[in-house]
């Protein structure tokens, strides 16, 4: 979820559920800089916050409490779970897929693969045996920045795409016009359509 855009995303999820005949749900708001980051790291902006590296605890909460509650409410039994994330939650989606057997398909929109040490970490991970496919996208102007932490985003994303493919995961990468994750709903729609195409 993105701060300030939860209503728009929630409406899209409800509409997509009806239109596609599959449950599309929005996860509860996470502590962005802590819950979605795999290990601690320093801030990337002059007045920004450090990253707490609390993704493991959030993943356990997701598996043990949040998902069972959602699936129980929807009457789902042993469903195939897909995870779509944006920005830091896009980073989390890829990380989580290699830390658990919970997700079979993932999508990352403008994933924060600039995160310190992430491509190198992914290179050390074996294939999961569970993850079947991945969809990744990036805005074509995202690397046009003076921030030294963010400048490598295109190279880092291409490295992640390559590593996923090398691990035997059916992977699609798509460039979008524009900057970081915006506009949100059209990119979510493309990501879900990409995963549905990969599932056929």
N, C-alpha and C positions, 0 to 999 in steps of 0.2 A: 504494500500500500504506500502511496505517496502522500506526504503531508499536504492537506488542502485540496486533494483531488479524490478523496474517498467516495464522495457522493456520486461523482461522474463514473468512477470505476464500478461502484456497486450497481448502478443502474445498467451499465453495460453487461455485467455478469448475469443479472436477472434476465435481461432480454436475450442474451446468448443462450441461456439455459432453455428457455422456451423455444427459441428458433431452432436450436440444434438437437433438442431432446436429450441433452446430457447435463448433469449437474455441474455448473460453473460457480464456484463460491470464492469470495474474497476473504482472505485470512485476516484475523484481528491485527490492529496496528502493533508493530514491533518497535522496540527502541532501536532506531535506525543505525546509529553508530556502534551499538554494542551487540544487539541480538543477531545481526546479519553478517558480522565480520568474523572470520575463522581464527584469527589470532590478533593480539594487540599490535597496534601500529600508531605512529605519530600523526598529527594533523597534516592535512595537505593544503590548508588555507591559513593565512597569517593569523586570523582570529578564530580559526576553526577548532573543533573538539578533536581529541585523540579518539582512536577506535579501540573499543574495549575487548574485542575478540571473544564475545559471548555466544557465538553461533552454536557451539555444541550443546549448551544448556537450552537454547531456544529450540534446537532440533529435537531434543528429548521431550520438551513440553509439547511440541507439535505432534510427535508420534504417540505420546502417552496420554495426552489430554485433549488437545484441540481437534485433531483428526477424528478420534473416536467419538467425540461429542457431535461433530458435524455429520459424520456418517450415520450415527445412531438416529439423529434427528431426521435425516433423509431416508432412513430405512435401507441403507446400503450394506451389503454383506460382501466382504473380501473384494472391494472394487479395485480397478486399475487406477493408480493415482498419477496424475500429471501435475507438474509444478511450473508455473510461469512467474518470472520475476523481472523487475525493472531496476536498473542501476545497482545499488548494493544488494537488493533482493535477487537480482539476476546473477550476481556473484554467488550469493547464498545457494541459489538453485543448482548451479554446477557443483559447488562444494558438497552440498548435501547428498547429491546423487552418488558421490564416491565415498560417503561416510555411512550409508545406510542402504538397505534393499527396498526402501519404501516407495521410490518413484521409478516408473518405467519410461516416462518421457518428460523432457524438460524444455523450457524455452527461456532464453535470456535476452532481454531487450536493453540495449545500451549497458550491458553488464560491466561492472567496475573491475575489469581484469587488470587494470593498472595497479591493483592492490599489491602492496609490497610482498614479493615472493610467490604470488599465486601461480603464474604459468610454470615456474620452476617446481612448485609443489605438485601441480597436476601431472607434470612429466614423470614424477616418481610413482604415480598411482597405477595399479593394475586395472584392467577392465573390471567392471562391477558384476557382470553376468546378469544383471537385472535391467540396467538402462538400455533401452532399445534405440532411442532416437533423441536428437537434440536440434532445436531451431535457435539460431542466434541472429541478431540484427544490430546494426549500428548506424547512427546518423553520419552522413558523409562530411559534416563539418566539425565533428566532435574533437578531432585532433588539432583543430585550428585554435590553439590556446597557448598562452605564454607560461601557463602553470607547468613546471617541469614534471610534476607527478602525473598529470593527465595527458601530456603530449604523446605518450607512447601508446595510447589506447587502441589505435588502429593496428599497430604491430602486435600488441598483446592479445587483441581479439582474434587476429589471424592465427596466432600461435595456439590459442585455445581451440579454435576450429580444427586446426591440423592435428592436435593431440587427441581430440575426441575421435576424429576419423581414424587415426592410427590405432586406437583402442578398439576398433571394430564397431563403433557406434554410428548409425546412419545420421549424418549431420548436414544441415542446410544452413547456409549463411546468406544474409540479404542486407544490402545497403539501403538505407532510407534517406530521402531528402531531408536536410535540416540538422538540427543540433541534438543535444542530449535528451533522449526519450520523448520529445514533444513532436506532434501531439500524441497524447497517451492512448486514447481509445482506438484510433486507427492502427496503431502499432500492436496493441493487444489483439485486435481482430486478425491482423496478419499473422501474428505468432500462433494463435489458436488454429487458424486455417492451415498454417504450415505443419503443425503437429498432427492435425487430422489427415492431411495429405500423406504424411510419413506413416501413419497408422494403417493406411489402406494397403 
